[in-house]
């Protein structure tokens, strides 16, 4: 029986995929096999020895102590692309809202309450205060062409915008899906210098903290509008305010509000609604449940942020999964233990990611607890699990 703990509300249709005899799902467990989470902070949590996996129903994993999980052999999954369409639509909406001054116009309209029959005339008189440019023919610079950035680029191009993209690490899947009309920027500076609108779609890392700063603002065109629906912290707020004062930035829209952004008339703060659609919540739940199930049942890993992707079809027998430090002779040491016990390897797969290696080993016959303990005792071994034959 696998015990699945939920720290946040997870879409019921996704959780229903656990509805079989060997799964129990609840919000409280003392020793869960896996935890599903959305935004709950996990850095101060004590993880039980039984915990094998954490599934984040979303892309960002800042709320999960990744290094601690890796040291304990806990595989952390996320769901890249599951909410991509929802975020894409919000980015396109943010460009329209910022460009056409819709928030200011709507708020001003509410000040006319009580003016009665004079409202139509007052509207015609006051609307000139909210003139803003159309998107058609303008240049959008998309920084980061992953699942979301690619969709934003394609949607903007379909609206008649000229789109320039920058991503030195673009995946093959994104490259295939990207519209042929999206131009490749020769450099980041080249993108910044020609864009009327800029949309950020990069992760928040030590190297990207304050990624948009004074130096980059100086490269941009006057009157640029910037959308940040990727992560808070990518834009240096003090430098942003200075750029707004100089007329360099005409508007900034973000899905990651912080207090000093809330009261600026050139900033629109969206309350982190990027994935707040029933469709994306369902997509995230289904994706994370399927990934966690495949790992618990078969040892396969897909979309982990701390372990290598590694998958192999089951042959029906017993399967050994092993995580170890990625150092020389580890595979030899593991297979030597099996050979000494006259255990035949039917199939094997080894993958690595940075300092971590992961092994899937299908074996013929039985495997005693003493053999597993011998493997665990090998220096550099992080985790060992034996999966029983498929019934």
QUIHU-V319644 format. One record per pair of residues at least 12 apart in sequence whose ideal C-beta (glycine too) atoms are under 6 Angstrom apart, sorted by the first residue. I is the first residue (numbers start at 0). J is the second residue. D is the distance in whole Angstrom. If there is no record, write none. Layout:
BEGIN
i: <I:I>
j: <J:J>
d: <D:D>
END
This chain:
BEGIN
i: <0:0:1:1:1:1:2:2:2:2:3:3:3:4:4:4:5:5:6:6:7:7:7:9:9:9:10:10:10:12:13:13:13:16:30:30:32:32:33:33:34:35:36:37:37:40:41:41:42:50:52:52:52:53:54:54:54:55:56:56:56:57:57:58:58:60:60:63:65:69:72:72:72:74:74:74:75:75:76:76:76:77:77:78:78:78:79:80:81:81:81:82:82:82:83:83:83:85:85:85:86:86:86:87:87:87:87:89:90:90:90:90:91:93:93:94:97:97:97:98:98:99:100:100:102:103:104:134:134:135:137:137:138:138:138:138:139:139:139:139:140:140:140:140:141:141:142:142:142:143:143:143:144:144:144:144:147:148:149:149:149:151:152:152:153:156:156:162:163:163:163:164:165:165:165:188:191:191:191:192:196:197:198:199:199:199:200:201:203:203:208:209:210:211:212:212:213:216:216:221:221:222:223:224:224:225:226:227:228:228:231:243:250:251:252:254:254:254:256:290:297:298:298:298:298:306:306:307:307:307:307:309:309:311:311:313:314:314:315:316:316:317:317:317:318:318:319:319:320:320:321:321:322:322:322:323:323:323:323:324:325:325:325:325:326:329:330:332:333:336:336:340:342:343:344:345:345:346:347:366:371:371>
j: <21:23:21:22:32:295:23:28:31:32:17:24:33:28:31:34:26:35:36:39:36:37:39:35:56:284:280:281:284:281:284:285:288:288:47:49:49:51:52:291:53:54:55:56:57:62:62:63:64:73:74:291:294:75:76:287:291:77:283:284:287:274:283:77:79:77:304:75:305:305:322:381:382:300:303:306:304:305:290:302:303:302:304:283:286:287:146:146:282:283:286:274:279:283:146:147:150:274:276:279:147:228:273:147:150:151:154:273:151:198:226:228:154:226:252:196:224:250:252:131:132:131:129:131:267:129:129:158:160:159:160:195:161:193:194:195:155:160:162:196:163:190:194:197:164:198:165:199:201:166:200:201:164:166:169:173:200:200:173:176:177:198:164:181:178:178:180:181:182:184:190:181:184:187:190:218:215:218:219:218:224:225:226:227:229:233:229:229:230:232:232:235:233:234:235:238:238:242:247:246:247:249:248:249:250:251:252:253:254:273:255:265:265:266:267:269:271:273:268:302:313:318:320:359:386:355:357:350:351:352:357:350:357:348:359:389:345:361:389:361:388:362:366:388:361:386:360:385:359:384:358:383:357:381:382:356:379:380:381:379:351:354:355:356:379:379:349:377:374:373:374:370:362:363:360:361:363:361:360:385:383:385>
d: <6:6:6:5:5:5:5:5:5:5:6:5:5:4:4:5:5:5:4:4:6:4:5:5:6:5:5:5:4:6:2:5:5:5:4:4:6:5:4:5:5:5:6:5:6:5:6:5:5:6:5:5:5:5:5:4:4:4:4:6:5:6:6:5:5:6:5:6:5:5:5:4:3:6:5:5:5:5:5:5:5:6:6:5:4:5:6:4:4:4:5:4:4:6:4:5:5:5:4:4:5:6:4:6:4:5:6:6:5:6:5:5:5:5:4:6:5:4:5:5:6:4:4:5:6:6:4:6:6:4:6:4:5:6:5:5:5:5:5:5:5:4:3:5:5:5:5:5:6:6:3:4:5:4:5:5:5:3:5:6:5:6:5:5:5:5:5:5:5:5:5:5:4:5:5:5:6:4:5:5:5:5:4:5:5:6:5:6:4:5:5:4:5:4:4:5:4:4:5:6:6:4:6:5:4:5:5:4:5:5:3:5:6:5:4:5:5:5:4:6:6:6:4:5:6:6:6:4:6:4:5:4:5:5:5:6:6:5:5:6:5:5:6:6:5:4:4:6:6:5:4:5:5:4:4:5:5:5:6:4:5:5:6:4:6:6:6:5:6:5:5:5:6:4:6:4:5:4:5:6:6:6>
END
